Amino acid sequence: MTAVPAHPDAVPARGDWRDTLREATDLALLGFAVALAALPVLTLAPALATASAALHDRSVTGSWPDARTSLARFGRALPAGLAVSAVALAAVALLTADLLALATGRVPGGGPALALTAVVVAAVLGYAGLVTVAVGRTDGRGWRTAARDVARTCPQRPGVWAAASGICALAVLLGVLVTPVAVPILGGYALAALHALDARRPVPAPDPT
């Protein structure tokens, strides 16, 4: 029996609520896996790089990488990731100290200075989120190259940078408000949202030559 080809205007079948629930569960498990791998603190960057690479695989191939692939990526990401974690944690500690000093009045400036510092923190978080997404596109490696490329493209795509900053700021705010056990879930969702945002970047036109 000859198969009838699909009509070119046919609308692809949509997933039902079970697909949505499965995707939400996968992202929650991804967040918990990142939290578990980041328990030694300095392994935070390798954990995020591995999770970002897994999300990239999911968006490209439609399936998650197997455990062996993820473990191998985590191992390869450790040497450079430890240094990245140390730098990132130092920056977070410095910015947090500035926010606390302004909020408690120990440093003059009041509300305007506090608001400006909060905007700077959000922008830095958005930049870091986009760097993590870029690292995911290169198999969880290449932090220096990703940081340089994102620093160059952020001024060219201010809307994407602002949206990424909003995603990260909202995740941090919700992380303060929800119970601690739900924080890893927010991390998985936030990383997925950053990947979805970055996937909307325009594809460069091919060279006519």
C-alpha positions in Angstrom: 0.0 0.0 0.0 1.4 3.4 -1.1 1.8 6.0 1.7 0.1 9.3 1.1 2.5 12.2 1.4 1.6 14.8 3.9 0.1 18.0 2.6 2.6 20.9 2.6 0.2 23.1 4.5 -0.6 20.5 7.1 -0.2 21.7 10.7 2.1 19.5 12.8 0.6 17.7 15.7 0.8 19.5 19.0 2.0 17.8 22.1 -0.6 17.3 24.9 -0.4 18.0 28.6 1.7 14.9 29.2 4.5 16.3 26.9 4.4 19.5 28.8 4.5 17.7 32.2 7.4 15.6 31.0 9.4 18.6 29.8 8.8 20.4 33.1 9.9 17.3 35.1 13.0 17.0 32.9 14.0 20.7 33.6 13.4 20.2 37.3 15.6 17.2 37.4 18.2 19.1 35.4 18.2 21.8 38.1 18.6 19.3 40.9 21.5 17.6 39.0 23.2 21.0 38.7 22.7 21.7 42.4 24.1 18.3 43.3 27.1 18.7 41.1 27.7 22.2 42.4 27.8 21.2 46.1 31.6 21.7 46.3 30.9 25.3 45.2 33.8 25.6 42.9 32.2 23.1 40.6 29.3 25.4 39.9 30.6 26.5 36.4 31.4 23.0 35.2 27.9 21.9 36.4 26.2 24.8 34.5 28.3 24.1 31.4 27.3 20.5 31.4 23.6 21.4 31.9 23.8 24.0 29.2 25.3 21.5 26.7 22.5 19.0 27.6 19.9 21.7 26.8 21.6 22.5 23.6 21.5 18.8 22.6 17.8 18.7 23.6 17.0 21.7 21.3 19.1 20.3 18.4 18.4 16.6 18.4 15.2 16.4 20.4 16.6 14.2 23.1 18.8 14.5 26.2 22.4 13.2 26.2 23.0 10.0 28.1 24.7 9.9 31.5 28.1 8.9 30.2 28.2 11.8 27.8 27.2 14.3 30.5 29.8 12.9 33.0 32.5 13.1 30.3 31.6 16.7 29.6 31.6 17.5 33.3 35.1 16.0 33.6 36.4 18.0 30.7 34.9 21.2 32.0 36.4 20.9 35.5 39.9 22.4 34.9 38.8 25.7 33.4 35.5 25.6 35.2 37.1 25.8 38.7 38.8 29.1 37.8 35.6 30.4 36.3 33.7 29.5 39.5 36.2 31.3 41.7 36.0 34.5 39.6 32.2 34.3 39.4 31.8 33.7 43.1 34.2 36.6 44.0 32.2 38.9 41.7 28.9 37.8 43.3 30.3 38.4 46.8 31.5 41.9 45.9 28.2 42.9 44.3 26.2 41.4 47.1 28.3 43.3 49.7 27.7 46.6 47.7 23.9 46.0 47.6 23.8 45.2 51.4 25.9 48.3 52.2 23.6 50.5 50.2 20.4 48.9 51.5 21.4 49.3 55.2 22.7 52.8 54.7 26.3 52.1 55.6 27.3 53.6 52.2 25.8 57.0 51.1 23.8 57.1 48.0 20.3 56.1 49.1 17.7 54.8 46.7 19.1 56.0 43.4 22.5 54.4 44.1 20.8 51.2 45.2 18.6 51.1 42.1 21.6 51.7 39.8 23.6 48.9 41.5 20.7 46.6 41.2 20.5 47.3 37.4 24.2 46.7 37.1 23.9 43.3 39.0 21.0 42.3 36.7 23.1 43.2 33.6 26.0 41.2 34.9 23.7 38.2 35.6 22.2 38.5 32.1 25.7 38.6 30.6 26.8 35.5 32.6 23.6 33.7 31.5 24.3 34.3 27.9 27.9 33.2 28.3 26.6 29.9 29.9 24.3 29.4 26.9 27.3 30.0 24.5 29.4 27.5 26.4 26.6 25.0 26.0 26.8 25.4 22.2 30.5 24.4 22.3 30.1 21.1 24.2 30.5 22.7 27.6 33.9 24.3 27.0 35.4 27.5 25.8 34.5 29.9 28.6 37.1 32.5 27.5 36.0 32.5 23.9 32.3 32.6 24.9 32.9 35.5 27.3 34.6 37.5 24.6 32.0 36.8 22.0 29.1 37.6 24.2 30.8 40.8 25.4 31.0 41.8 21.7 27.4 40.8 20.8 25.6 42.2 23.9 25.8 45.8 22.7 24.6 44.7 19.3 21.6 42.9 20.7 20.5 45.1 23.7 17.0 43.6 23.7 18.3 40.1 24.1 20.7 41.2 26.8 17.9 43.0 28.7 15.6 40.0 28.4 18.4 37.7 29.7 19.0 40.1 32.6 15.3 40.0 33.4 15.2 36.2 33.4 18.1 36.0 35.7 16.9 38.8 38.0 13.4 37.2 38.2 15.0 33.8 39.0 17.0 35.3 41.8 14.0 37.2 43.2 11.9 34.0 43.2 14.7 32.1 44.7 14.6 34.4 47.7 10.8 34.1 48.0 10.3 30.3 47.5 11.4 27.5 49.8 15.0 26.4 49.4 14.1 23.0 48.0 12.5 24.8 45.0 15.6 26.8 44.1 17.2 24.2 41.9 13.9 23.9 39.9 14.1 27.6 39.3 17.7 27.2 38.1 16.7 24.6 35.5 13.8 26.7 34.2 15.9 29.8 34.0 18.6 28.1 32.0 16.0 26.7 29.7 14.5 30.1 29.2 17.9 31.6 28.4 18.4 28.9 25.7 15.0 29.6 24.3 15.8 33.3 24.2 19.2 32.8 22.5 17.6 30.4 19.9 15.6 33.5 18.6 18.9 35.2 17.4 18.8 36.0 13.7 20.7 33.6 11.4 23.2 35.5 9.3 22.5 35.5 5.6 24.8 33.3 3.4 27.6 35.0 1.5 26.3 35.4 -2.1 29.8 34.6 -3.4 
